[in-house]
């Protein structure tokens, strides 16, 4: 396993966790106006327990902050993370 890098595909509305050429996970979203609606977060079972979901979310949050967007969590993982911490209060819509 190589070092995991997080890439942002604006065309596909996805943040990708890449292990070399292998997609280890992703966070998908829709952008409407200035609201990022996070639809899904998935990490391949082989890569779980390595905080990849959090890394994907943190990259999305950084992007939202940079662009002045807010985030609406539709994905159950992101809803739980948003409920557990106030770290993302500046970007969340709920």
Secondary structure, 3 states (H helix, E strand, C coil): CCCEEEEEECCCCEEEEEECCEEEEEEEEEEECCEEEEEEEEECHHHCCCCHHHHHHHHHHHHHHHHCCEEEECCHHHHHHHHHCCCCCCCECC
